[in-house]
Structure formats: C-alpha cells, structure tokens
C-alpha cells in the first residue's frame, strides 16, 4: 500500500485500527512513534545492485491507556513528515513490537489497516540455480483435451 493510499483510506475513517495477521488488533492506545523514509541499497546473491525505498511507520503500545490516536491526527503527522522529509509516494511498511521488532506490509480492508507478514526471497533465482516453484496439479482433476492421447484414439 502506497502512502497516497494510506492517506485516502484515513479520510474515510472515524476510528483507527491496525489488524494483526492473527485477526486481533493493535491495542487502541498505540502511538505512531516514527514516520520515516528508509532506503536500502544492496547486492543480491546474483550480483545485481538494487535499491529499495519505503515509508516506515513505527507503532508502539505503552501503558497510557487514555491515549487514542485518531485518523485525522495520523493524517496530520503524515503531512508534517511529507513536508520535512520530502517524502515521495512509496510503499508503506509498519514496524510493531512482537517477539522482536516485526516488519509488515500494509493493506486496508475497508475498515481496518491490515498488517501483512513479510517474507524473505531470493531475487536472483535464475543465477543461483534455485528452480521456480512448479504448480502442483492433482491428477484426479486432469481432463482429456482435444489432441491428447486417450484410450481408443489411436495415438498409443
């Protein structure tokens, strides 16, 4: 989800919720303690130089139970961040404290922002010798198509 999409979603919200992958929500007294731009330059295992830029939101839950961040306030925080950090419209990632600092992609289901688990991946599979995953097919679901060799067709 890009920053522009986050701002658009915030415009229609009265209550602000972030839903965790297990369906629970981040406690309503959370803070957005940081908004920043994160740039990462790296070389993949195939030797290709890559650059990645994301907008990072850090969510933090403290013991101040009277705190409740509203959608309009988060929109204001984003506006200040855009002004001072000169943010472009990049994908948004979210950091949240779980067993360690967990990093999620962000989606919106029309009601809540949804924290989507991230996965590692090899970006140079063709150079590393890692075969692409082949689709799994159930033999029981295969059907004969025209031109195929079926009993009685004379092709065998």
C-alpha positions as CSV (number, residue, x, y, z in Angstrom):
1,X,0.0,0.0,0.0
2,X,1.5,3.3,-1.0
3,X,1.5,6.4,1.2
4,X,-1.2,8.1,-1.0
5,X,-3.5,5.1,-0.5
6,X,-3.0,5.3,3.3
7,X,-4.0,9.0,3.3
8,X,-7.0,8.2,1.1
9,X,-8.1,5.5,3.5
10,X,-7.6,7.7,6.5
11,X,-10.0,10.3,5.0
12,X,-13.0,8.0,5.4
13,X,-12.2,6.6,8.9
14,X,-13.6,7.7,12.2
15,X,-11.8,5.1,14.3
16,X,-8.2,3.9,13.6
17,X,-7.4,0.2,13.9
18,X,-4.4,-1.9,12.8
19,X,-5.2,-5.6,12.5
20,X,-2.5,-8.1,13.2
21,X,-2.2,-11.3,11.0
22,X,-4.0,-13.4,13.6
23,X,-7.1,-11.2,13.4
24,X,-6.5,-9.3,16.7
25,X,-6.0,-5.6,16.7
26,X,-3.1,-3.5,18.0
27,X,-4.4,-2.1,21.3
28,X,-6.3,1.2,20.7
29,X,-3.9,3.2,22.9
30,X,-1.0,2.7,20.4
31,X,1.3,5.6,19.3
32,X,2.8,6.1,15.9
33,X,6.3,6.9,17.3
34,X,8.0,7.4,13.9
35,X,7.3,8.0,10.3
36,X,10.4,7.9,8.1
37,X,11.9,7.1,4.8
38,X,14.1,4.0,4.7
39,X,16.5,3.5,1.8
40,X,18.3,0.2,1.4
41,X,21.0,-0.4,-1.2
42,X,22.2,-4.0,-1.5
43,X,23.6,-6.6,-3.9
44,X,21.6,-9.7,-4.3
45,X,23.2,-13.1,-4.5
46,X,23.3,-12.9,-8.3
47,X,25.5,-9.8,-8.1
48,X,22.8,-7.3,-9.1
49,X,22.9,-3.9,-7.3
50,X,19.5,-3.0,-6.0
51,X,17.9,0.0,-4.3
52,X,14.6,0.0,-2.3
53,X,12.9,2.9,-0.6
54,X,9.9,2.5,1.7
55,X,8.0,4.8,4.1
56,X,8.1,3.3,7.6
57,X,5.5,3.7,10.3
58,X,6.6,2.5,13.8
59,X,3.7,1.5,16.1
60,X,4.3,1.5,19.8
61,X,2.0,0.5,22.7
62,X,2.7,1.9,26.1
63,X,0.8,1.9,29.4
64,X,-1.0,5.2,28.8
65,X,-4.5,3.8,28.3
66,X,-6.1,7.2,27.8
67,X,-4.2,7.8,24.6
68,X,-6.2,7.2,21.4
69,X,-4.8,8.2,18.0
70,X,-7.5,9.5,15.6
71,X,-7.3,9.1,11.9
72,X,-7.2,12.9,11.4
73,X,-4.2,13.1,13.8
74,X,-2.3,10.4,11.9
75,X,-3.1,12.3,8.6
76,X,-1.6,15.5,10.2
77,X,1.5,13.5,11.3
78,X,1.9,12.2,7.8
79,X,1.6,15.8,6.4
80,X,4.3,17.1,8.6
81,X,6.5,14.1,7.7
82,X,6.0,14.7,4.0
83,X,6.8,18.4,4.4
84,X,10.0,18.0,6.4
85,X,11.3,14.7,4.9
86,X,10.2,15.4,1.3
87,X,8.6,12.0,1.1
88,X,7.6,10.5,-2.2
89,X,4.7,8.1,-2.7
90,X,6.4,4.8,-1.7
91,X,5.1,1.6,-0.3
92,X,4.5,1.8,3.5
93,X,5.9,-0.8,5.9
94,X,4.9,-1.0,9.5
95,X,7.2,-1.9,12.5
96,X,5.4,-3.3,15.5
97,X,6.8,-5.0,18.7
98,X,6.0,-8.7,18.8
99,X,8.6,-11.2,20.0
100,X,11.1,-8.9,18.3
101,X,10.6,-5.9,16.1
102,X,8.3,-7.3,13.4
103,X,8.0,-5.7,10.0
104,X,4.8,-5.9,8.0
105,X,3.5,-4.7,4.7
106,X,0.3,-2.7,4.9
107,X,-3.2,-3.3,3.4
108,X,-6.6,-1.9,4.0
109,X,-9.8,-4.0,4.2
110,X,-12.2,-1.0,4.0
111,X,-12.5,-0.8,7.8
112,X,-9.1,-1.5,9.3
113,X,-5.5,-1.3,8.2
114,X,-4.2,-4.8,8.0
115,X,-0.6,-5.8,8.9
116,X,0.6,-8.3,6.3
117,X,3.5,-10.6,7.1
118,X,6.6,-10.1,5.0
119,X,8.7,-12.9,3.6
120,X,12.3,-13.2,2.6
121,X,13.0,-14.3,-1.0
122,X,15.9,-14.8,-3.4
123,X,15.9,-12.1,-6.0
124,X,18.3,-13.9,-8.3
125,X,16.8,-17.4,-8.6
126,X,17.9,-17.7,-12.2
127,X,21.6,-17.0,-11.2
128,X,21.6,-19.2,-8.0
129,X,20.2,-22.3,-9.5
130,X,17.0,-22.2,-7.4
131,X,14.2,-23.6,-9.6
132,X,11.0,-21.7,-9.8
133,X,8.2,-23.5,-7.9
134,X,6.2,-25.7,-10.2
135,X,2.4,-25.5,-9.8
136,X,1.0,-28.6,-8.0
137,X,-1.6,-30.4,-10.0
138,X,-4.0,-33.1,-8.8
139,X,-4.1,-35.9,-11.2
140,X,-7.7,-36.5,-10.3
141,X,-8.6,-33.1,-11.7
142,X,-6.9,-33.6,-15.1
143,X,-9.2,-33.9,-18.1
144,X,-8.6,-35.0,-21.6
145,X,-8.4,-32.2,-24.1
146,X,-8.5,-32.3,-27.9
147,X,-5.4,-33.7,-29.4
148,X,-4.4,-35.6,-26.2
149,X,-3.7,-39.3,-26.2
150,X,-6.7,-41.1,-24.8
151,X,-7.7,-44.8,-24.9
152,X,-9.2,-45.6,-28.3
153,X,-7.8,-42.5,-30.1
154,X,-5.2,-44.5,-31.9
155,X,-2.2,-42.3,-30.7
156,X,-0.8,-45.0,-28.4
